């Protein structure tokens, strides 16, 4: 059976990011059969940013569906809308794609083959590159970062690939209410603790790809207002760092995180003067 590969991209407030994301899909060694774009939290659509790319998608046999949700979706709908649409299109394999990250040409090929050549129901890539861009456009690039410390799936969350069965279960789980999970990476936490946990009845098997790097995770603070808001969240209570820094510093302690932490805290304090 030739499995139908589907890619889903969630996007809001950034037609440029979406366009770059779709062009990266076209750059893949293994191309998907379906591409689902879910734009949300914008009153007007920016589907126009893909108009000249559509013929290229069609010529390569990639079916595009563009879904526009004008309002802010509830946490439970953020990914379920995308995955449900891809499910309805007939995808057998579902591949997550964040619109603000960098994906290398072997991404789809790597996760698809890892899934196909195992007895797992889902795969995620453990290591990735990490790029932090602060509001002054200074770059901090780590060529190999272990995402198991900051993403509960045990790898880089935006490299998740899973079966149709997992998609069906995920849609069902996302439709429920979970007051004990906050909205930061809400969808991943539901999958991690409700679907892939061995403590759960009828859990599904998730494995990691440990020998390849397929993407670069980008944290962009070039929007100064958003940057200050984020830093306020990090430093307003000295006893509480963000999930990212607390887990990384306690468990892995890569030098770049410690350096970024020191630099950003100093700049935050300077901004408050």
C-alpha positions as CSV (number, residue, x, y, z in Angstrom):
1,X,0.0,0.0,0.0
2,X,1.3,3.4,-0.9
3,X,0.8,5.6,2.1
4,X,-0.6,9.1,1.5
5,X,1.6,11.7,3.3
6,X,-0.1,14.8,4.7
7,X,1.6,17.9,6.1
8,X,-0.3,20.4,8.3
9,X,0.7,24.0,9.0
10,X,-0.9,26.3,11.5
11,X,-0.4,30.0,10.9
12,X,-1.5,33.4,12.1
13,X,-0.4,37.0,11.7
14,X,2.4,36.2,9.2
15,X,1.9,35.7,5.5
16,X,5.6,35.9,5.0
17,X,6.2,32.9,7.3
18,X,3.5,30.9,5.7
19,X,5.0,31.5,2.2
20,X,8.5,30.5,3.4
21,X,7.1,27.4,5.1
22,X,5.3,26.2,1.9
23,X,8.4,26.9,-0.2
24,X,10.3,24.6,2.2
25,X,7.7,21.9,1.7
26,X,8.4,22.1,-2.1
27,X,12.1,21.7,-1.3
28,X,11.6,18.3,0.2
29,X,13.3,15.2,-1.2
30,X,10.1,13.3,-0.4
31,X,7.0,15.3,-1.2
32,X,3.7,15.0,0.6
33,X,0.4,14.2,-1.2
34,X,-1.6,16.7,0.8
35,X,-0.8,20.1,2.4
36,X,-3.3,21.5,4.9
37,X,-2.9,25.2,5.9
38,X,-5.0,26.4,8.9
39,X,-4.9,30.2,9.2
40,X,-6.4,31.5,12.4
41,X,-6.8,34.6,14.6
42,X,-7.0,37.0,11.6
43,X,-10.2,38.5,10.2
44,X,-8.8,38.6,6.7
45,X,-7.2,35.7,4.9
46,X,-3.7,35.8,3.4
47,X,-4.2,32.9,1.1
48,X,-3.1,35.4,-1.6
49,X,0.5,34.8,-0.4
50,X,0.4,31.3,-2.0
51,X,-1.3,32.1,-5.3
52,X,1.8,31.9,-7.4
53,X,2.9,28.7,-5.5
54,X,-0.3,26.8,-6.1
55,X,0.6,25.8,-9.7
56,X,4.0,24.4,-8.4
57,X,2.1,22.3,-5.8
58,X,-0.3,21.0,-8.4
59,X,2.4,20.1,-10.8
60,X,4.1,18.0,-8.1
61,X,0.8,16.3,-7.2
62,X,0.4,18.0,-3.9
63,X,-3.2,18.7,-3.0
64,X,-3.7,22.0,-1.1
65,X,-6.5,22.8,1.3
66,X,-6.6,26.3,3.0
67,X,-8.8,26.7,6.0
68,X,-9.4,30.1,7.5
69,X,-10.7,30.6,11.1
70,X,-11.1,34.3,11.6
71,X,-11.3,34.2,15.4
72,X,-8.9,32.9,18.0
73,X,-9.6,29.2,18.3
74,X,-9.8,27.5,21.6
75,X,-6.7,25.5,22.6
76,X,-8.6,22.3,21.8
77,X,-9.2,23.5,18.3
78,X,-5.9,24.9,17.4
79,X,-4.5,21.7,16.0
80,X,-7.6,19.5,15.8
81,X,-9.0,21.6,13.0
82,X,-5.9,21.1,10.9
83,X,-5.6,17.4,11.7
84,X,-9.3,16.8,11.1
85,X,-9.1,18.4,7.7
86,X,-6.1,16.4,6.7
87,X,-7.8,13.2,8.0
88,X,-10.8,14.0,5.8
89,X,-8.5,14.5,2.8
90,X,-7.4,10.9,3.2
91,X,-3.9,11.2,4.7
92,X,-2.4,8.0,6.1
93,X,0.7,9.7,7.6
94,X,0.5,13.1,9.4
95,X,3.5,15.4,9.6
96,X,3.6,18.6,11.7
97,X,5.2,21.7,10.3
98,X,5.6,25.0,12.2
99,X,5.5,28.0,10.0
100,X,8.3,29.8,11.8
101,X,11.0,27.1,11.8
102,X,13.6,26.0,9.3
103,X,13.2,22.6,7.8
104,X,15.9,20.8,5.8
105,X,15.2,18.9,2.6
106,X,15.4,15.5,4.2
107,X,12.8,16.2,6.9
108,X,9.8,14.4,5.5
109,X,11.9,11.5,4.2
110,X,13.5,11.0,7.6
111,X,10.4,10.9,9.8
112,X,8.3,9.0,7.2
113,X,10.9,6.2,6.8
114,X,11.4,6.1,10.6
115,X,7.7,5.5,11.1
116,X,7.4,3.0,8.2
117,X,10.4,0.9,9.3
118,X,9.3,0.5,12.9
119,X,6.4,-0.8,14.9
120,X,5.8,2.7,16.3
121,X,2.6,4.8,16.0
122,X,4.5,8.1,16.0
123,X,8.0,9.5,15.8
124,X,9.7,12.7,16.7
125,X,13.3,13.8,16.1
126,X,15.3,14.1,19.4
127,X,18.0,16.5,18.3
128,X,17.7,19.7,16.3
129,X,19.4,23.0,15.8
130,X,18.2,25.9,18.0
131,X,18.3,29.6,16.9
132,X,17.5,32.4,19.3
133,X,17.1,35.9,17.8
134,X,16.7,38.7,20.3
135,X,15.1,42.1,19.7
136,X,18.4,43.6,18.6
137,X,18.8,40.9,15.9
138,X,21.7,39.1,17.6
139,X,21.8,35.4,16.8
140,X,22.6,32.5,19.1
141,X,22.8,29.3,17.1
142,X,23.3,25.8,18.6
143,X,24.0,23.1,16.0
144,X,22.8,20.3,18.2
145,X,20.3,20.7,20.9
146,X,18.6,17.9,22.9
147,X,14.9,18.8,22.8
148,X,13.9,16.1,25.3
149,X,14.5,18.6,28.1
150,X,12.0,21.2,26.9
151,X,9.4,19.4,24.8
152,X,7.5,16.7,26.6
153,X,7.3,14.4,23.6
154,X,11.0,13.7,24.1
155,X,12.1,15.4,20.9
156,X,11.6,18.6,18.8
157,X,7.8,19.0,18.9
158,X,7.5,20.5,15.3
159,X,9.0,17.3,13.9
160,X,6.1,15.0,15.0
161,X,5.0,12.4,12.5
162,X,2.1,9.9,13.2
163,X,-0.3,7.4,11.8
164,X,-4.0,7.8,10.9
165,X,-4.9,5.9,14.0
166,X,-3.1,8.4,16.2
167,X,-4.7,11.3,14.3
168,X,-8.1,9.8,15.1
169,X,-7.3,9.4,18.8
170,X,-5.7,12.8,19.0
171,X,-8.8,14.5,17.5
172,X,-10.9,12.7,20.1
173,X,-8.6,13.7,23.0
174,X,-8.2,17.3,21.9
175,X,-12.0,17.7,21.9
176,X,-12.1,17.2,25.7
177,X,-11.4,19.6,28.5
178,X,-8.3,19.3,30.6
179,X,-8.1,22.0,33.2
180,X,-4.8,20.7,34.6
181,X,-2.9,21.5,31.4
182,X,-1.9,25.1,30.7
183,X,-2.1,26.4,27.1
184,X,1.6,26.4,26.5
185,X,2.2,23.5,24.0
186,X,-1.2,22.3,25.1
187,X,-1.7,19.9,22.1
188,X,1.7,18.2,22.8
189,X,0.9,17.7,26.5
190,X,-2.4,16.0,25.7
191,X,-0.6,13.6,23.4
192,X,2.3,13.1,25.7
193,X,0.3,12.3,28.9
194,X,-3.0,11.0,27.5
195,X,-2.0,9.1,24.4
196,X,1.7,8.1,24.5
197,X,2.0,7.5,28.2
198,X,2.5,3.8,29.0
199,X,0.4,4.4,32.1
200,X,-2.7,4.9,30.0
201,X,-4.9,2.1,28.8
202,X,-4.5,1.6,25.0
203,X,-1.6,3.9,24.8
204,X,0.2,4.4,21.5
205,X,4.0,3.9,20.9
206,X,6.1,7.0,20.3
207,X,9.8,6.6,19.3
208,X,12.6,9.2,18.7
209,X,15.0,9.6,15.8
210,X,18.4,10.0,17.4
211,X,20.8,10.1,14.5
212,X,19.7,12.9,12.3
213,X,19.0,16.6,12.5
214,X,16.2,17.7,10.2
215,X,15.2,21.2,11.4
216,X,16.1,24.3,13.2
217,X,13.8,25.5,16.0
218,X,13.6,29.3,15.9
219,X,12.8,31.6,18.9
220,X,12.3,35.1,17.5
221,X,12.2,38.1,19.9
222,X,12.6,40.8,17.2
223,X,9.1,42.1,18.0
224,X,10.2,44.3,21.0
225,X,6.7,44.5,22.5
226,X,6.3,40.8,22.5
227,X,9.9,40.4,23.7
228,X,9.3,42.6,26.8
229,X,6.1,40.7,27.5
230,X,7.9,37.4,27.4
231,X,10.7,38.6,29.6
232,X,8.2,40.0,32.1
233,X,6.8,36.5,32.3
234,X,10.3,35.0,32.7
235,X,11.7,37.4,35.3
236,X,8.8,39.1,37.2
237,X,9.1,36.3,39.8
238,X,12.7,35.5,40.5
239,X,11.7,32.0,41.7
240,X,10.0,31.1,38.4
241,X,11.7,30.8,35.1
242,X,10.0,29.8,32.0
243,X,9.6,26.0,31.3
244,X,12.3,26.4,28.7
245,X,15.0,27.8,30.9
246,X,14.2,25.9,34.1
247,X,14.2,22.5,32.5
248,X,17.2,23.2,30.3
249,X,19.3,24.7,33.0
250,X,18.5,22.0,35.5
251,X,18.9,19.0,33.2
252,X,21.1,19.8,30.3
253,X,22.8,23.1,31.0
254,X,24.0,23.8,27.4
255,X,26.3,26.8,27.5
256,X,24.3,28.8,25.0
257,X,21.2,28.7,27.2
258,X,23.1,30.0,30.2
259,X,24.6,32.8,28.1
260,X,21.3,33.7,26.5
261,X,19.7,33.8,30.0
262,X,22.4,36.2,31.3
263,X,22.3,38.4,28.3
264,X,18.5,38.6,28.1
265,X,18.1,39.2,31.9
266,X,20.6,42.1,31.8
267,X,18.8,43.6,28.8
268,X,15.5,43.1,30.6
269,X,16.7,44.9,33.7
270,X,18.1,47.7,31.5
271,X,14.8,48.2,29.9
272,X,13.1,48.6,33.3
273,X,15.4,51.6,34.2
